[in-house]
Amino acid sequence: MLSVPDMAILGAAALLLFGPEQLPRVMRKAGMVMRDIQNTSQSFIREMERAADEYEPPRRDPAPEPVADPLPDDVFVHAAVPLHEPAEPEPEPPSHPAQAAPQGDHPTHV
């Protein structure tokens, strides 16, 4: 949008270019041209919207895709094989403790 100083400069230039007698007639003509351009563009937009609403392409149901086995047969052969090596089993604790756990309030001395 033009600022006030810009509009003043354009007005002074138009006044110098067309003169005080012709300036009102030129401005009236410019206003009519702008109004015609706006009406034409709005009419064009309305016509395009009407045409778009009138023409809707027919809807087609998408063709069902064939159901394929997602995994090949050889995957099930390898499924029982672990993906990593099992960790070494932890040693079992001895069934008899070497020393019995202390009983009561007295600590056991070694």
TIMI-2910 file (N, C-alpha, C, CB; in pm, 1 decimal, decimal comma, always signed):
<rs>
+----------+----------+----------+----------+----------+----------+----------+----------+----------+----------+----------+----------+------+
!      n_x !      n_y !      n_z !     ca_x !     ca_y !     ca_z !      c_x !      c_y !      c_z !     cb_x !     cb_y !     cb_z ! resn !
+----------+----------+----------+----------+----------+----------+----------+----------+----------+----------+----------+----------+------+
!    +84,6 !   -116,2 !     +0,0 !     +0,0 !     +0,0 !     +0,0 !    +89,8 !   +123,4 !     +0,0 !    -96,6 !     -0,7 !   +121,7 !  Met !
!    +41,7 !   +224,1 !    -64,7 !   +120,6 !   +346,8 !    -73,8 !   +107,0 !   +429,1 !    +53,4 !    +77,5 !   +429,8 !   -195,4 !  Leu !
!   +217,6 !   +488,2 !    +93,5 !   +213,6 !   +576,1 !   +210,2 !   +164,5 !   +714,4 !   +165,4 !   +354,9 !   +585,7 !   +278,7 !  Ser !
!   +138,6 !   +800,3 !   +262,6 !    +89,1 !   +934,7 !   +233,4 !   +189,5 !  +1013,8 !   +149,2 !    +59,1 !  +1009,8 !   +363,8 !  Val !
!   +319,8 !  +1013,4 !   +182,3 !   +414,0 !  +1088,0 !    +96,5 !   +418,7 !  +1032,7 !    -47,1 !   +555,0 !  +1083,6 !   +157,9 !  Pro !
!   +407,3 !   +899,0 !    -63,7 !   +408,3 !   +841,1 !   -197,6 !   +287,2 !   +888,1 !   -278,1 !   +410,5 !   +687,8 !   -189,6 !  Asp !
!   +170,8 !   +888,8 !   -214,0 !    +49,3 !   +933,8 !   -282,8 !    +59,6 !  +1082,0 !   -319,7 !    -75,1 !   +909,4 !   -194,3 !  Met !
!   +119,2 !  +1163,0 !   -234,9 !   +135,8 !  +1305,6 !   -264,1 !   +227,1 !  +1325,4 !   -384,6 !   +192,7 !  +1379,7 !   -141,5 !  Ala !
!   +334,6 !  +1246,9 !   -391,3 !   +427,3 !  +1257,4 !   -504,4 !   +357,5 !  +1215,5 !   -633,6 !   +553,3 !  +1170,4 !   -480,4 !  Ile !
!   +281,3 !  +1104,6 !   -628,2 !   +209,0 !  +1060,2 !   -747,7 !   +103,7 !  +1162,3 !   -791,0 !   +142,7 !   +924,7 !   -721,9 !  Leu !
!    +32,9 !  +1222,3 !   -695,2 !    -66,9 !  +1325,1 !   -727,3 !     -3,6 !  +1446,4 !   -793,4 !   -141,0 !  +1368,2 !   -601,3 !  Gly !
!   +110,0 !  +1491,6 !   -741,0 !   +178,5 !  +1607,7 !   -799,5 !   +228,7 !  +1575,3 !   -939,6 !   +296,1 !  +1652,3 !   -710,2 !  Ala !
!   +280,7 !  +1453,1 !   -958,1 !   +328,8 !  +1413,7 !  -1091,0 !   +212,9 !  +1406,3 !  -1189,8 !   +401,8 !  +1277,9 !  -1084,4 !  Ala !
!    +98,3 !  +1351,2 !  -1147,1 !    -18,7 !  +1343,2 !  -1235,5 !    -70,2 !  +1482,6 !  -1269,2 !   -130,6 !  +1259,7 !  -1170,3 !  Ala !
!    -69,4 !  +1571,2 !  -1171,2 !   -115,5 !  +1707,9 !  -1196,1 !    -26,3 !  +1777,5 !  -1298,1 !   -118,6 !  +1788,2 !  -1065,3 !  Leu !
!   +106,4 !  +1758,0 !  -1286,1 !   +198,7 !  +1817,6 !  -1382,3 !   +185,3 !  +1753,9 !  -1519,8 !   +342,0 !  +1804,3 !  -1332,9 !  Leu !
!   +160,3 !  +1623,7 !  -1523,0 !   +154,9 !  +1551,2 !  -1649,8 !    +26,1 !  +1581,8 !  -1726,3 !   +166,5 !  +1400,6 !  -1625,0 !  Leu !
!    -89,9 !  +1579,4 !  -1657,7 !   -217,9 !  +1594,6 !  -1727,4 !   -275,5 !  +1736,5 !  -1719,5 !   -317,8 !  +1497,2 !  -1670,6 !  Phe !
!   -235,5 !  +1812,0 !  -1623,6 !   -289,6 !  +1948,3 !  -1610,4 !   -418,3 !  +1946,8 !  -1528,1 !   -316,2 !  +2010,4 !  -1750,0 !  Gly !
!   -456,0 !  +2062,6 !  -1474,0 !   -573,2 !  +2067,9 !  -1385,7 !   -705,9 !  +2044,9 !  -1458,1 !   -577,6 !  +2201,0 !  -1316,1 !  Pro !
!   -711,7 !  +2066,5 !  -1590,0 !   -837,6 !  +2046,7 !  -1661,7 !   -863,2 !  +1899,5 !  -1693,4 !   -837,5 !  +2127,6 !  -1790,3 !  Glu !
!   -760,8 !  +1826,5 !  -1730,0 !   -778,0 !  +1687,3 !  -1772,3 !   -764,6 !  +1587,2 !  -1657,5 !   -677,3 !  +1654,2 !  -1879,3 !  Gln !
!   -704,5 !  +1625,3 !  -1546,4 !   -678,1 !  +1530,6 !  -1437,2 !   -805,5 !  +1464,3 !  -1384,0 !   -607,1 !  +1602,0 !  -1323,4 !  Leu !
!   -916,5 !  +1535,6 !  -1357,5 !  -1036,0 !  +1466,8 !  -1307,9 !  -1090,4 !  +1363,1 !  -1406,5 !  -1143,8 !  +1568,2 !  -1276,8 !  Pro !
!  -1088,4 !  +1394,8 !  -1535,0 !  -1137,7 !  +1301,5 !  -1636,1 !  -1048,1 !  +1178,1 !  -1644,4 !  -1146,0 !  +1370,4 !  -1773,2 !  Arg !
!   -915,5 !  +1196,7 !  -1636,7 !   -820,8 !  +1084,4 !  -1641,6 !   -837,0 !   +995,4 !  -1518,2 !   -674,9 !  +1136,3 !  -1651,3 !  Val !
!   -854,8 !  +1057,1 !  -1402,2 !   -870,3 !   +978,4 !  -1279,0 !  -1002,6 !   +900,1 !  -1282,0 !   -865,1 !  +1071,4 !  -1153,9 !  Met !
!  -1109,0 !   +960,9 !  -1335,0 !  -1237,7 !   +892,4 !  -1346,7 !  -1222,9 !   +771,3 !  -1439,3 !  -1347,5 !   +989,5 !  -1400,1 !  Arg !
!  -1152,7 !   +790,9 !  -1549,4 !  -1130,8 !   +681,5 !  -1644,9 !  -1046,6 !   +570,3 !  -1581,0 !  -1061,4 !   +734,5 !  -1773,2 !  Lys !
!   -943,2 !   +607,7 !  -1503,8 !   -859,4 !   +507,7 !  -1435,9 !   -942,5 !   +428,0 !  -1334,2 !   -739,2 !   +576,5 !  -1365,0 !  Ala !
!  -1032,5 !   +495,0 !  -1263,2 !  -1120,6 !   +426,6 !  -1168,1 !  -1211,9 !   +328,1 !  -1236,9 !  -1203,3 !   +526,9 !  -1091,1 !  Gly !
!  -1265,8 !   +365,8 !  -1353,1 !  -1353,8 !   +275,3 !  -1426,7 !  -1277,0 !   +153,0 !  -1477,0 !  -1419,3 !   +348,7 !  -1544,5 !  Met !
!  -1152,9 !   +174,1 !  -1523,0 !  -1070,0 !    +61,7 !  -1568,8 !  -1040,8 !    -33,1 !  -1453,1 !   -937,7 !   +112,7 !  -1630,6 !  Val !
!  -1007,2 !    +21,1 !  -1336,1 !   -979,5 !    -63,3 !  -1218,4 !  -1104,4 !   -142,3 !  -1178,9 !   -931,0 !    +23,6 !  -1098,8 !  Met !
!  -1222,5 !    -78,8 !  -1182,0 !  -1345,4 !   -147,8 !  -1146,9 !  -1373,7 !   -261,0 !  -1245,7 !  -1462,8 !    -49,3 !  -1143,2 !  Arg !
!  -1351,4 !   -236,7 !  -1375,8 !  -1371,0 !   -340,8 !  -1476,1 !  -1276,1 !   -458,7 !  -1454,7 !  -1351,7 !   -283,3 !  -1615,7 !  Asp !
!  -1152,0 !   -427,9 !  -1420,3 !  -1054,0 !   -535,2 !  -1394,4 !  -1098,0 !   -618,3 !  -1274,1 !   -911,9 !   -475,8 !  -1369,7 !  Ile !
!  -1142,8 !   -553,7 !  -1167,1 !  -1187,4 !   -627,1 !  -1048,6 !  -1309,5 !   -712,0 !  -1079,9 !  -1218,7 !   -530,4 !   -934,3 !  Gln !
!  -1407,2 !   -656,7 !  -1152,1 !  -1527,1 !   -733,0 !  -1187,0 !  -1493,0 !   -852,8 !  -1275,0 !  -1628,4 !   -643,3 !  -1258,0 !  Asn !
!  -1402,3 !   -833,0 !  -1370,5 !  -1362,4 !   -942,8 !  -1458,3 !  -1292,5 !  -1053,1 !  -1380,2 !  -1271,0 !   -891,5 !  -1569,5 !  Thr !
!  -1202,9 !  -1016,5 !  -1289,9 !  -1131,1 !  -1118,3 !  -1212,8 !  -1226,0 !  -1193,5 !  -1119,4 !  -1017,3 !  -1053,8 !  -1131,8 !  Ser !
!  -1321,0 !  -1123,2 !  -1056,5 !  -1417,9 !  -1191,1 !   -970,1 !  -1508,5 !  -1282,8 !  -1051,3 !  -1502,3 !  -1088,6 !   -893,1 !  Gln !
!  -1548,0 !  -1239,0 !  -1169,0 !  -1630,6 !  -1321,9 !  -1256,0 !  -1554,1 !  -1446,9 !  -1299,6 !  -1676,5 !  -1241,7 !  -1378,9 !  Ser !
!  -1427,7 !  -1429,8 !  -1331,7 !  -1344,4 !  -1543,4 !  -1370,9 !  -1332,2 !  -1643,4 !  -1256,9 !  -1205,4 !  -1495,8 !  -1414,3 !  Phe !
!  -1309,7 !  -1595,3 !  -1135,8 !  -1296,6 !  -1684,2 !  -1019,5 !  -1426,8 !  -1758,9 !   -995,5 !  -1256,9 !  -1604,2 !   -893,3 !  Ile !
!  -1541,5 !  -1689,0 !  -1003,0 !  -1670,9 !  -1755,4 !   -982,9 !  -1694,5 !  -1863,3 !  -1089,1 !  -1785,4 !  -1651,9 !   -986,4 !  Arg !
!  -1659,4 !  -1833,3 !  -1212,8 !  -1678,9 !  -1930,4 !  -1320,9 !  -1590,5 !  -2053,5 !  -1301,2 !  -1649,0 !  -1865,6 !  -1457,0 !  Glu !
!  -1468,4 !  -2032,3 !  -1258,5 !  -1377,7 !  -2145,6 !  -1233,4 !  -1428,6 !  -2232,0 !  -1118,4 !  -1235,3 !  -2095,1 !  -1202,1 !  Met !
!  -1478,9 !  -2168,7 !  -1012,1 !  -1533,7 !  -2245,4 !   -899,5 !  -1656,9 !  -2323,7 !   -942,3 !  -1568,8 !  -2152,1 !   -782,2 !  Glu !
!  -1743,1 !  -2262,0 !  -1025,2 !  -1863,0 !  -2330,6 !  -1072,7 !  -1824,5 !  -2450,7 !  -1157,9 !  -1952,8 !  -2234,5 !  -1152,9 !  Arg !
!  -1726,9 !  -2433,4 !  -1245,7 !  -1682,7 !  -2543,0 !  -1331,7 !  -1620,3 !  -2655,4 !  -1249,0 !  -1582,2 !  -2492,0 !  -1436,2 !  Ala !
!  -1546,9 !  -2618,8 !  -1146,1 !  -1484,3 !  -2720,9 !  -1061,7 !  -1589,9 !  -2797,9 !   -983,1 !  -1382,9 !  -2656,6 !   -965,4 !  Ala !
!  -1695,8 !  -2727,7 !   -937,0 !  -1801,9 !  -2795,7 !   -863,6 !  -1884,4 !  -2884,9 !   -956,5 !  -1892,6 !  -2693,3 !   -794,2 !  Asp !
!  -1902,3 !  -2838,8 !  -1080,1 !  -1983,9 !  -2913,4 !  -1175,8 !  -1914,7 !  -3041,3 !  -1219,4 !  -2015,3 !  -2827,4 !  -1297,4 !  Glu !
!  -1786,6 !  -3034,8 !  -1241,6 !  -1712,1 !  -3150,5 !  -1289,0 !  -1639,3 !  -3214,5 !  -1172,8 !  -1613,1 !  -3111,1 !  -1400,0 !  Tyr !
!  -1690,2 !  -3327,2 !  -1131,3 !  -1619,0 !  -3407,4 !  -1032,1 !  -1585,4 !  -3537,8 !  -1100,1 !  -1703,8 !  -3430,1 !   -900,7 !  Glu !
!  -1459,8 !  -3575,1 !  -1102,9 !  -1423,8 !  -3699,9 !  -1169,4 !  -1491,4 !  -3818,0 !  -1100,2 !  -1270,6 !  -3718,6 !  -1170,6 !  Pro !
!  -1529,5 !  -3918,8 !  -1176,9 !  -1595,1 !  -4034,5 !  -1115,5 !  -1499,8 !  -4103,6 !  -1019,3 !  -1643,8 !  -4133,8 !  -1223,3 !  Pro !
!  -1556,0 !  -4144,4 !   -908,6 !  -1473,1 !  -4214,2 !   -809,8 !  -1459,8 !  -4359,8 !   -849,0 !  -1532,9 !  -4201,7 !   -667,6 !  Arg !
!  -1339,3 !  -4405,2 !   -842,3 !  -1314,5 !  -4545,9 !   -871,2 !  -1268,8 !  -4611,4 !   -742,9 !  -1209,0 !  -4564,1 !   -984,9 !  Arg !
!  -1320,8 !  -4730,7 !   -718,5 !  -1273,2 !  -4806,4 !   -603,8 !  -1135,6 !  -4859,5 !   -639,7 !  -1371,8 !  -4922,7 !   -565,1 !  Asp !
!  -1041,6 !  -4844,5 !   -548,5 !   -907,9 !  -4895,8 !   -579,7 !   -912,3 !  -5046,6 !   -591,5 !   -805,7 !  -4853,3 !   -472,2 !  Pro !
!   -839,5 !  -5097,7 !   -688,0 !   -834,1 !  -5241,7 !   -708,4 !   -767,3 !  -5306,0 !   -588,2 !   -758,5 !  -5276,9 !   -839,0 !  Ala !
!   -825,8 !  -5414,8 !   -537,2 !   -761,6 !  -5480,1 !   -422,5 !   -627,8 !  -5538,9 !   -464,9 !   -852,8 !  -5590,7 !   -363,2 !  Pro !
!   -529,8 !  -5516,2 !   -382,5 !   -397,8 !  -5569,1 !   -412,4 !   -394,3 !  -5716,8 !   -374,7 !   -287,4 !  -5489,8 !   -337,2 !  Glu !
!   -324,7 !  -5797,1 !   -453,7 !   -317,3 !  -5938,9 !   -419,8 !   -244,7 !  -5957,5 !   -287,5 !   -246,7 !  -6018,1 !   -531,4 !  Pro !
!   -296,1 !  -6049,5 !   -208,4 !   -234,8 !  -6076,4 !    -78,4 !   -118,0 !  -6169,7 !   -101,5 !   -337,3 !  -6137,9 !    +22,8 !  Val !
!     -1,4 !  -6122,7 !    -67,5 !   +119,2 !  -6202,5 !    -84,7 !   +170,2 !  -6244,4 !    +52,0 !   +227,8 !  -6124,1 !   -162,8 !  Ala !
!   +238,1 !  -6357,5 !    +55,8 !   +298,0 !  -6403,3 !   +180,7 !   +409,7 !  -6306,2 !   +215,1 !   +351,5 !  -6551,2 !   +169,4 !  Asp !
!   +400,1 !  -6235,8 !   +328,6 !   +499,8 !  -6133,8 !   +358,8 !   +638,1 !  -6189,9 !   +386,5 !   +455,4 !  -6053,7 !   +475,7 !  Pro !
!   +646,1 !  -6316,6 !   +428,7 !   +775,5 !  -6374,6 !   +461,2 !   +799,5 !  -6496,6 !   +373,4 !   +783,3 !  -6412,4 !   +610,8 !  Leu !
!   +918,4 !  -6512,8 !   +319,3 !   +947,2 !  -6633,2 !   +242,1 !   +949,1 !  -6756,2 !   +332,5 !  +1081,3 !  -6619,1 !   +168,6 !  Pro !
!   +937,0 !  -6875,9 !   +270,2 !   +930,8 !  -6999,7 !   +348,3 !  +1057,5 !  -7027,4 !   +426,1 !   +902,3 !  -7115,5 !   +258,1 !  Asp !
!  +1174,8 !  -6988,1 !   +373,8 !  +1299,4 !  -7021,0 !   +441,8 !  +1320,1 !  -6939,8 !   +569,8 !  +1415,7 !  -6998,7 !   +348,3 !  Asp !
!  +1240,2 !  -6835,7 !   +593,5 !  +1251,9 !  -6758,7 !   +716,9 !  +1212,8 !  -6844,2 !   +835,3 !  +1165,0 !  -6632,6 !   +711,3 !  Val !
!  +1112,3 !  -6928,5 !   +816,1 !  +1065,9 !  -7011,3 !   +927,1 !  +1166,4 !  -7119,0 !   +962,3 !   +932,4 !  -7074,6 !   +893,4 !  Phe !
!  +1250,0 !  -7160,9 !   +867,3 !  +1353,3 !  -7260,5 !   +895,9 !  +1456,7 !  -7200,5 !   +989,7 !  +1420,4 !  -7310,1 !   +765,3 !  Val !
!  +1493,2 !  -7075,2 !   +968,9 !  +1596,9 !  -7010,6 !  +1048,1 !  +1541,6 !  -6944,3 !  +1173,5 !  +1669,1 !  -6908,5 !   +964,5 !  His !
!  +1412,3 !  -6946,5 !  +1192,6 !  +1354,6 !  -6876,8 !  +1306,3 !  +1393,5 !  -6940,2 !  +1438,4 !  +1205,2 !  -6873,2 !  +1293,9 !  Ala !
!  +1423,1 !  -7072,0 !  +1440,3 !  +1458,9 !  -7139,1 !  +1564,4 !  +1603,6 !  -7113,3 !  +1603,9 !  +1435,1 !  -7287,7 !  +1551,5 !  Ala !
!  +1684,9 !  -7063,5 !  +1512,0 !  +1824,6 !  -7036,8 !  +1541,3 !  +1833,1 !  -6902,6 !  +1612,0 !  +1911,2 !  -7038,2 !  +1411,9 !  Val !
!  +1898,3 !  -6896,5 !  +1729,5 !  +1907,1 !  -6767,8 !  +1798,9 !  +1991,8 !  -6669,6 !  +1718,2 !  +1966,5 !  -6786,3 !  +1940,4 !  Pro !
!  +1961,7 !  -6543,0 !  +1734,0 !  +2033,3 !  -6440,5 !  +1660,9 !  +2167,6 !  -6408,1 !  +1724,0 !  +1950,0 !  -6316,3 !  +1651,9 !  Leu !
!  +2189,8 !  -6447,6 !  +1847,1 !  +2317,4 !  -6422,7 !  +1914,6 !  +2356,8 !  -6548,5 !  +1989,6 !  +2308,1 !  -6300,1 !  +2011,7 !  His !
!  +2483,1 !  -6558,4 !  +2021,6 !  +2532,2 !  -6672,8 !  +2098,6 !  +2483,3 !  -6661,1 !  +2241,6 !  +2687,1 !  -6681,1 !  +2094,2 !  Glu !
!  +2436,5 !  -6769,4 !  +2300,8 !  +2392,4 !  -6760,6 !  +2440,0 !  +2510,8 !  -6734,2 !  +2531,8 !  +2320,1 !  -6889,6 !  +2482,2 !  Pro !
!  +2486,2 !  -6660,0 !  +2636,0 !  +2592,3 !  -6630,9 !  +2733,7 !  +2626,5 !  -6759,2 !  +2808,6 !  +2548,3 !  -6518,3 !  +2833,7 !  Ala !
!  +2751,8 !  -6764,4 !  +2858,0 !  +2791,4 !  -6883,2 !  +2934,6 !  +2706,3 !  -6891,2 !  +3060,2 !  +2943,2 !  -6879,4 !  +2970,9 !  Glu !
!  +2661,5 !  -7010,8 !  +3092,9 !  +2576,9 !  -7022,9 !  +3212,7 !  +2656,9 !  -6986,0 !  +3337,3 !  +2520,2 !  -7167,0 !  +3225,8 !  Pro !
!  +2588,3 !  -6924,3 !  +3432,3 !  +2654,7 !  -6888,9 !  +3557,1 !  +2678,2 !  -7015,8 !  +3638,4 !  +2570,7 !  -6785,7 !  +3638,0 !  Glu !
!  +2790,3 !  -7021,1 !  +3708,5 !  +2815,2 !  -7141,4 !  +3789,7 !  +2712,7 !  -7149,9 !  +3902,9 !  +2960,2 !  -7140,3 !  +3847,8 !  Pro !
!  +2670,3 !  -7271,3 !  +3930,5 !  +2571,6 !  -7290,3 !  +4036,5 !  +2639,0 !  -7274,8 !  +4172,1 !  +2503,7 !  -7429,0 !  +4024,9 !  Glu !
!  +2569,3 !  -7218,2 !  +4266,5 !  +2629,2 !  -7207,7 !  +4400,5 !  +2643,7 !  -7346,7 !  +4462,0 !  +2543,2 !  -7116,5 !  +4492,7 !  Pro !
!  +2743,8 !  -7363,8 !  +4543,9 !  +2761,5 !  -7497,7 !  +4604,9 !  +2640,0 !  -7533,6 !  +4690,2 !  +2891,0 !  -7502,3 !  +4691,9 !  Pro !
!  +2611,4 !  -7661,0 !  +4689,1 !  +2494,3 !  -7705,7 !  +4764,8 !  +2518,8 !  -7697,2 !  +4915,1 !  +2457,6 !  -7849,1 !  +4725,9 !  Ser !
!  +2645,4 !  -7705,9 !  +4959,8 !  +2679,0 !  -7693,1 !  +5101,4 !  +2762,1 !  -7568,3 !  +5119,2 !  +2754,8 !  -7818,4 !  +5153,8 !  His !
!  +2717,4 !  -7477,1 !  +5195,4 !  +2803,3 !  -7361,2 !  +5219,2 !  +2924,9 !  -7402,4 !  +5302,4 !  +2724,6 !  -7248,4 !  +5290,4 !  Pro !
!  +3040,4 !  -7344,4 !  +5271,2 !  +3163,3 !  -7378,0 !  +5342,1 !  +3152,7 !  -7336,7 !  +5487,6 !  +3284,3 !  -7310,9 !  +5276,3 !  Ala !
!  +3086,7 !  -7230,0 !  +5510,8 !  +3073,5 !  -7182,2 !  +5647,6 !  +2928,5 !  -7140,6 !  +5666,5 !  +3172,1 !  -7063,4 !  +5677,8 !  Gln !
!  +2873,7 !  -7175,4 !  +5775,3 !  +2734,1 !  -7144,0 !  +5800,8 !  +2719,9 !  -6996,2 !  +5828,0 !  +2679,5 !  -7226,2 !  +5918,3 !  Ala !
!  +2605,6 !  -6941,2 !  +5793,5 !  +2579,4 !  -6801,8 !  +5817,8 !  +2570,5 !  -6778,1 !  +5968,9 !  +2449,8 !  -6757,3 !  +5746,3 !  Ala !
!  +2617,5 !  -6660,8 !  +6012,8 !  +2614,7 !  -6637,1 !  +6158,0 !  +2470,7 !  -6631,9 !  +6209,4 !  +2688,2 !  -6505,5 !  +6192,9 !  Pro !
!  +2456,2 !  -6685,7 !  +6328,7 !  +2325,5 !  -6688,8 !  +6393,5 !  +2327,6 !  -6597,0 !  +6514,6 !  +2287,0 !  -6833,3 !  +6434,8 !  Gln !
!  +2226,8 !  -6520,7 !  +6532,1 !  +2216,2 !  -6438,1 !  +6652,0 !  +2292,0 !  -6307,6 !  +6640,0 !  +2266,2 !  -6513,9 !  +6771,0 !  Gly !
!  +2330,5 !  -6251,3 !  +6759,8 !  +2395,0 !  -6121,9 !  +6765,8 !  +2545,6 !  -6130,4 !  +6754,4 !  +2358,5 !  -6053,4 !  +6892,1 !  Asp !
!  +2603,7 !  -6247,4 !  +6765,2 !  +2749,5 !  -6261,7 !  +6770,2 !  +2806,0 !  -6283,8 !  +6633,1 !  +2789,7 !  -6375,9 !  +6861,2 !  His !
!  +2901,0 !  -6196,3 !  +6591,0 !  +2965,3 !  -6219,3 !  +6460,5 !  +3060,7 !  -6338,0 !  +6467,4 !  +3041,4 !  -6093,0 !  +6414,3 !  Pro !
!  +3078,6 !  -6403,6 !  +6356,7 !  +3168,8 !  -6518,4 !  +6349,4 !  +3307,5 !  -6468,1 !  +6319,5 !  +3123,0 !  -6620,7 !  +6242,2 !  Thr !
!  +3407,9 !  -6518,9 !  +6396,6 !  +3548,8 !  -6479,4 !  +6376,5 !  +3616,4 !  -6587,8 !  +6295,8 !  +3623,6 !  -6456,7 !  +6513,2 !  His !
!  +3701,7 !  -6547,6 !  +6207,2 !  +3771,3 !  -6643,5 !  +6122,2 !  +3911,0 !  -6662,7 !  +6168,6 !  +3770,7 !  -6599,6 !  +5978,6 !  Val !
+----------+----------+----------+----------+----------+----------+----------+----------+----------+----------+----------+----------+------+
</rs>
